Amino acid sequence: MIKKIEIELAQSHLDDLKAKLKLTRWPDEIENSGWTYGASLSYMKELADYWITYFNWRNTESEINKYGNFIAQIDGYKIHFMHIKGKGEKSVPLIITHGWPSSFLEMLKLIPLLTENKGISFDLVIPSMPGYGFSQKINQPGCNVSFIADLWHKLMSELGYDKYGVQGGDFGAGVSTAISMKYPEHVIGMHLNYIPGNYVPLLEEKEEFTKEENDYLDSEEDWYSKEGGYSLQQNTKPLTLAYGLNDSPMGLCAWIVEKMYGWAECNGYIGNVFTKDELLSNVTLYWVTETIHSSVRLYNENTKNPLIIGKNSYINIPTGIAHFRYEEPFPPRKFIERGYNIQHWSDFPDGGHFPAMEKPELLAEDIISFFSKLL
């Protein structure tokens, strides 16, 4: 069953948020340390003032409600998704999946770029993963990217799409990969701007990684030792983290915004990439829906379910890779080709982990270019 909805948050939730923001108890910081130890105190105070004084969630709602929003009942779970039909001469069904710490809001800039192209356009399906945004939280174990892949395939079937494309970054890349592994006869092609963190290429007997691949694995280990504290916590004890983040809007904001700053091409100032309204729309969505714990649980669930891909599980689906320069760590092509049938590869000199927001025109052009080759 699919039902059309309008997004309208209760005013009491927004009033409660503002009241709690005014009660923030601020930490101290090392003088002039900026973002060195985490989210910059001066910037977070600036953001809090904007949140209280100027930010208007109703503007975000108006933007969301310009498009079709729906709730589908899939296997007994309520799944929120946007569905926007393409206007081109040919329109390809495409399901785009977000990651953490973003949401379906990350894809808003892509919608006109992918649906209004006169030649090839896309029928876009942009869902919120379970436990994110307006989709139902799943409180039983086992909700990993493979589980979500089953829900997405059933959703596309319910919408009447027997064959469709998949696209994603972050967890969305993992969901897209899982769909391609489980339902290859239904997937036209897969476009990724990230390689799933739980991807493990299985080597043949006596086979070894190349020097380039080993250098990458070393760099990945180094990155996690310096930047991966969040991941270790979310992998192991997400509930403990959630008590603070679910109770303090500024705590939640700092946890999310630090990643937006660190993973995007901000060049020292987050405003170079994201507006305050964009940052706060995403954080407000997490706050009002109380989904920080249900979202970060996905780290724990995925750890238990690695994507081990070898000779017998090789993904033959045509795959397009968009590598944005500041997406780190990013595997070399050889490492990815051990599991994926790469038919298209683009290296971009700019952009980071959130290209749908940072470089939407480049990402949209690459998606169009890739799928054009498959028609």
ABEGO torsion letter per residue (X at the ends): XBBBBBBBBBAAAAAAAAAAAAABBBBBBBBGAEAAAEBBAAAAAAAAAAAAAABBAAAAAAAAAABBBBBBBBGGBBBBBBBBBBABABBBBBBBBBBOABBAAAAAAAAAAAAABABBBBBBBBBBBBGBEABBBBABBGBBAAAAAAAAAAAAAAAGBABBBBBBBEAAAAAAAAAAAABAAABABBBBABBBAABBBBBBBGBBBBAAAAAAAAAAAAAAAAAAAAAAAAAABAAAAAAAAAABAAAAAAAAAAAAAAABBAGGBAAAABBAAAAAAAAAAAAAAGAAAAAAAAAAAAAABBBBBBAAABBABBBBBBBBAABOBBBBAAAAAAABBBABBBBBABEBABAAAABAAAAAAAAAAAAAAAX
